[in-house]
Amino acid sequence: MQHRTSMLAASFLTGGAIPHIRREMSRLEVSRYNISSPLLPEEFSGLRIVHLSDLHNKVFGKDNSRLIKLISAECPDLIFMTGDMLSHGAPNIAEFLKLTEQLLKIAPVYYVNGNHELSDLDSDALAYISHKLASYGAVCLDNDLADIERNGSRIRICGLCYSAEYYRGVREYKHGWKAFMLTDMINYLGVKDPDTFTILLAHNPLDFEVHAEWGADISFGGHVHGGLIRLPVINGILSPERRLMPKYKEGVYRIGNSFLVASRGLGRFRIHNPPEIVSVILSSEK
């Protein structure tokens, strides 16, 4: 009887659960959020942002047609990419470049690189990708900034891209990683202008306390993949650092006047955790 039960369980896993997981890994979801901040200039109230992260070479339909269709339907004013769009030899470099070129027909694209671009791509590949994306008009904000103006008001977009030593559990830093501190943040991006509403693109949302302390009004990140395996009520349970119950894994979080938007990402293995497009509308409340 026990043997028969074990056989039935194994049959379910191979014949039922695994195909279900595969289908779910290709089922795109759009998560929509509204964020109100009294610090946002009124001229930018209603700004629509689509946030993509952690594609990891994945392709959704021919030439990413499914992904592009859903993004276009959100009518974004800006599109953010927060790293790990490519990884592990990046066999789909051409697909990713084509995707970005198509997205630029929808809205301006701003991006930062994540730990996988920096650790998995050699310098020549990274330089080639950066050159091509810049030629299309995408803006790389690796430790840089860009201002956007509307009717005499402006907001600032900054991008944080730090070295592998700050990623717990990555490559040679599985045990010797460094905690990211406010002093490190200032070394990378300088002191935040207190009079300018600032959006931060930073791959790792686990540093949100530092982003808030620095003064970021809204941070966008990914990296945690929604906690990989999602369970009812508690949601994601595992981070890329092999730590249980990551603190910032999906959705919107707040510390004081600072917000974090954490994407579950688009690629990699996941259970009960469909790939996610994040759509955010900003509003100004006075």
Secondary structure, 3 states (H helix, E strand, C coil): CHHHHHHHHHHHHHHHHHHHHHHHHCCCEEEEEEEEECCCCHHHCCCEEEEECCCCCCCCCHHHHHHHHHHHHCCCCEEEEECCCCCCCCCCHHHHHHHHHHHCCCCCEEEECCHHHHHHCCHHHHHHHHHHHHHHCCEECCCEEEEEEECCEEEEEEEECCCHHHCCCCHHHCCCCCCCCHHHHHHHHCCCCCCCCEEEEECCHHHHHHHHHHCCCEEEECCCHHHCEEECCCEECECCCCCECCCCCCEEEEECCEEEEECCCCCCCCECCCCEEEEEEEEECC
